[in-house]
Amino acid sequence: MTDTATELASQVRTGDRRALAQAITLVESMRADHRAGAAELIDAVLPFAGRSIRIGISGAPGVGKSTFIEALGLHVISLGHKLAVLTVDPSSATSGGSILGDKTRMGELARSHHAYVRPSPGGEHQGGVARRTREAIMLCEAAGFDVVIVETIGVGQNEIEVADMVDLFVLMVNPGSGDDLQGIKRGISELADLVVVNKADGDLAPAAGRTRSDYSDAVKLLHPRWRAWVPIAVSCSSLERTGIAEVWDIIEQFSAAVRGSGELQSRRRAQSLAWMWSEIREELLSDFRSNVAVRGDLGEVERAVADGRLAPIDAARRLLDLFERGEQRGLTQSPPVT
C-alpha cells in the first residue's frame, strides 16, 4: 500500500472532514491513475466500516426529501449521533458535476459539526445513486459517522439500486398518493421497509392521514424483505417537524429487529457480493467501450441496428468478437482522454 493511501485512511479515521472529502473525491474519480489509490484506500478503511445504520431515502421530486432529511438529521444529532448524508444530484449538462442543490436546502444540517452532507453527481449511472456511493458510505463509517443516509435523485420507479447498499429503504410519498396504489407491487414500492407520508400539516393533514391508512393496508399485501420486519406506513410534517421523533423511533426498532435476528449480517454479506458483481460488470463494460477494435465499428453497428439492417443479437456477437480479437492482439484501450 502506498504511503499516500495509508496516510489518507489514517486521517479519515480521525474524523478529519477535509480528508474525508478528499477521500470521497478520490474514489469518485474516473481517472485511471486514481483507481489503484482508491482501491488501496478502501482496503485500508474496510475493517473500520459497517458500524452504522444505513438508510436509503427515495421519492418523487417535490415530496420534500431534503426537508425531511434535515428535520430527521437534526433530531438524530440531538440524540448524540453523528450523521452523514450522501445526496445524489442530477449532473450538470455543462460540467458533468453535481448541481449541489441539496446541500443548500439542508443549510442548518450542513453547518452542524456533528453532520456531514456530501452531494455527488449521478452522472450516467442508473438506479438513483452515484457509481461510488458504496465506497462513500464506507468512508463515512470509517470517519465515525454512525448513521448514514443516502438520498436518491428522485426520478421514479427505477431507483432500486439503493436498496442493495442500505439496511432500511424509506419511500416518501405525498398526501393523496394513496389514490394510485394499483402499482405498488411494481418497482420501488415493493422494496420499501418504511413508507413516510410527508406534508401532514395544514389543509393536507386529512389527506395525509388517509394516504397513510391506504399504504398501511397496501404494504400488508407485499412480501416482506425481512423475516423480522414487516413494512409499515407513517405520516409526518417535515416543515413543522412533527412526527419526526416517531420516525426515528421506528428506524431504531427496525435496526434492533434485523440485527437481533441475524438478518442484517446476512443481508450485508449478500450486498458485498452484489457489489463485487456490479463492479465486474462496470469494469468489463468500460473495457469493452474503450477497446480500439470495438470503437472502430461501434458507430456503424449501432446505426445498422437502429435502421433494422442488423439484428441486435448479431450485432452484439459481432462487437464481442471484435473485442475478443482486440484483446488477443493487445489492442485493449484507446489513448486516455486528457
Secondary structure by P-SEA (a helix, b strand, c coil): ccaaaaaaaaaaaaccaaaaaaaaaaaacccccaaaaaaaaaaaacccccccbbbbbbbcccccaaaaaaaaaaaaaaabbbbbbbbbcccccccccccaaaaaaaccccccccbbbbbbbbcccccccccaaaaaaaaaaaacccbbbbbccccccccccccccccbbbbbbccccccccccccccccccccbbbbccccccaaaaaaaaaaaaaaaaaacccccccbbbbbbbbbcccccaaaaaaaaaaaaaaaaaaaaaaaaaaaaaaaaaaaaaaaaaaaaaaaacccccccaaaaaaaaaaccccaaaaaaaaaaaaaaaaaaccccccccc
